[in-house]
């Protein structure tokens, strides 16, 4: 643990499968956060799950007794907003929950079905066939197409549920199109706000997560330290067979302490 945290500025955790599963804490989460607090290291949570606003996440974390303020919550939607701003795209068709759409609009974007400049898929837990139809029609107009994250499934207490990556596959089958860009993990730009805040580089950060192709892939080809925890999607066999390798691996966060 001492070795892992030495000279680090921040520890970033994935959410689902790492600190909690749905509405249940994973054993060791609070113990581990107590240790980082004692070591005076900043902690963040970084999730691809774009179904909630920071305010909604903050409420959820308060109920779970996880000590993250809204400023310490990074969602794939944050890096998507940043990237769409850079591309100067203002009118969007957003596949998303009402609260997420309203939150994105608060950054100066307009959500519209009529002649939007681009399409953005977020994890819309209020998805309807009607919305699937709207996205499909707009994809045929060849406007830019983006997604907040590539995750195929979202883990829950009752097993995995279809997530944005699965919808991307559905739209590929229907229209032949795949997103022009995906802004969440494993795109390391999602960590930019942390690098800026601490005026540091990826080598000063530790990322702890349970999924190989998003969390651990964040650290491939750069200096980010990654820790794979086997409390979520990945088991030892998957970890051993994968080309994506974490810097460290642990059975759970108690084991890591
Ligand atoms: Mg996860």
Boltz pocket constraint, residues with backbone or C-beta under 6 A from the ligand:
constraints:
  - pocket:
      binder: B
      contacts: [[A, 14], [A, 15], [A, 16], [A, 17], [A, 18], [A, 209], [A, 210], [A, 211], [A, 232]]
      max_distance: 6.0
